[in-house]
Amino acid sequence: QVQLVESGGGSVQPGGSLRLSCAGSGYTYSRLRMAWFRQAPGKEREGVAAISTGGASTVYADSVKGRFTISRDNTKNTLYLQMNSLKPEDTAMYYCAAGGGGGLTRYEYRYWGQGTQVTVSS
């Protein structure tokens, strides 16, 4: 059974930073491509960033390029999302996902966490 548990969400002012973490268990973590998605109220779930199994290859949505950084530590079975220069439009529930093809399409990912809320507001 694959389990993904996100943490690190919270409330922050515009321009601030947060680092999300996603701890994985129940599988060979290093063999799975992983990604972060987000979903705001009333909107579709959208891909934010994806990373290859070894971490050398990353993909970002245009809306977060230059502000967010995805990384992983396979020795700790943990995925990260460093978010800088946060904007109100970044407010959403953030989910980590595993087992996809490395892109930002939600339907390609097999395993999902429960999400962590990020709120950006002054």
Disulfide bonds with the S-S distance in Angstrom:
Cys22-Cys96 1.98
